[in-house]
Amino acid sequence: MFRSALAAALLIATPAAAQQLTADETAKVDSIVADALKSSGVPSASVAIVRDGKIVFARAYGDQGPGMKATSPAAKYQIASISKQFTAAAILLLEDAGKLSLDDKVSKWVPDITDADKITIRQLLSHTAGIQDYWPQDYDFAAMEKPVTPQEILDRWAKKPLDFQPGTAWQYSNTGYVVAGMIIEKASGMKLLDYLKAKIFKPLRIDAMDQDYAVGKGFPQGNHRFALGPVRPARPAAHGWLWAAGELAMSASDLAKWDIARIDRKILSPEDWETQETPVRLADDSYTSYGLGVSVGYRNGDRSVEHGGEAVGFLSDNYVIPAKRFAVVALVNADFGGAQDAITGGITDLLIPQGPPPPVAVSIDQARDALARRVFDQLRGGKLDRTKLTENAAYYFTPQATEDYHTSLAPLGDPVGFTALGKPRLRGGFVNRNYSITYANGQKLIAITYAEPGYYGKFEQFLIQPRD
C-alpha cells in the first residue's frame, strides 16, 4: 500500500533567487510525509512548498492507484472545499467589473430561496447566511449515487427555514456556495468553470479541471477506510454534488501557483485580497475566524490563510503565510487519517518554527460523551444498535463497514481513556464531537462523531483513526 516515494518524484526547477530547501530540510520533509502516510494508512500524498514566493519543492509519494503508470507530482487530486476561495475570488472579480456587489441581496440574483431578501452575497461567502448545509456529514450518503443539479440542491436544502438570522452566527454551509456559483453564472453570462479558467487559471497557467471527471485512468484513486480496517477504493459521488462548493481538481504545484498569486497580490487587486483575508464580523460585532472562502489565523504575529477540502476518497490542505512568502500544499487520496494536516503542519513547523500552541478549551456534556463511548463499544464489540441510526448513518454503516470496525478495534481490548477534545462544532443541524482514545500500550486513536441535536441517540457517523 505505502511504497517508498523518495524515488517517486523530482524537485521542480525554480529561479535561483528562491531559497531552495537544503539537503537536510528535504530529508526531513520526506520523513514528515512518510511518517504521516505510514501512521495513517493513507496510500499517497502530493506536496508542494513555496518559499520566497517561488515553488521550491514538488514531490509525490506512495501509491496513487491503478490508474497511474507511476507516482507523479503532476497528478490532479480532488481539492474539494479549497475550491471555495476560487468561487469567492470570482465574485470579487465580478464586483470589480461592476457586475454585482458583495452587499447585493441574494434576491436580486436567486430569489427562490428562504429569506433571499435578507441575505447578502458577502454572507454566502463567509458562512454567515444561515442557509442549511447539504453535506455536514462529510461522507457520501445515498442521494449522492445519483447526479444532481445546483437547482436541485437549492430546492432540497436552501428552501428550508434558516438555521439562524443572517449575520448573527457562523456555520459552514456548502449550500451557500452553490447559491454563490449560480450568481456567478448569472452575472458573468458564463459557466462557472469557464469563468474561472478565463479569469484565473489561464493567466496563472494553472491546469485545473472539474473534479467529477478526474477519475479513472490517469488520476489518483480515492480511498475509504472504516476504523482501522483495510483501505478500500471509494466510489466517487455522482456528477454535480460539489460544484461551486468544491468542484476543482489540480496538482499540488498548480494550487501553489495560486498561493503565489496571493503572496504577490496578483490577479485580484490588493484590496480584494485584503477583503478575502479579513475575518467577517457578526451582528454583535464579534469576529469569526473566516473571511471569504478562507480561514484566517496568525502564526508568530503574521496572518495565515488556510483551507482544507474533503471529497469522497480525498482530503487536502492549503496553508499560506503571505507576509513570509511561504505556502505548503498537501493532497492525499484518502478521506481518512488526517495525513494532509500532519504534513502541512509538520512542514510549517520545520520551516517556520513557533512556540507551543495555546491550550484548547474543552466542553463536557456527560450524556453525549457517554453515548459516544457506548457507540464506540458497540462498534468494537460488533453489536451496533441499528435502531438508533438515521437513514444516512444506516447507509454509511454497511455490513462491510461494521465488520471492519469490529475486526480492527476488538483486538485492541478495552481503552484506558476516552476523553473529549475541544468544543463541539455545529454544522448543518449536526453536532461534531471529537474524542481521544488511549490504550495501556500507549496506542492512541481519535474518534469523530456526528450526532443530531435534540435526539442524541441517533448518530450520523462515528469515525476512528490513528492519532499521533
Secondary structure, 3 states (H helix, E strand, C coil): CCCCCCCCCCCCCCCCCCCCCCHHHHHHHHHHHHHHHHHHCCCEEEEEEEECCEEEEEEEEECCCCCCCCCCCCCCEECHHHHHHHHHHHHHHHHHCCCCCCCCEHHHCCCCCCCCCCCEHHHHHCCCCCCCCCCCCCCCCHHHHCCCCHHHHHHHHHCCCCCCCCCCCCCCCHHHHHHHHHHHHHHHCCCHHHHHHHHHHHHHCCCCEEHHHCCCCCCCCCEEECCCCCEEECCCCCCCCCHHHHCEEECHHHHHHHHHHHHHCCCCCHHHHHHHHCCCECCCCCECCECCCCEEEEECCEEEEEEEEEECCEEEEEEEEHHHCEEEEEEECCCCCCHHHHHHHHHHHHHCCCCCCCCCCCCCCHHHHHHHHHHHHHHHHCCCCHHHECHHHHHHCCHHHHHHHHHHHHHHCCCCEEEEEEEEEEECCEEEEEEEEECCCCCEEEEEEEECCCCCCCEEEEEEEECC
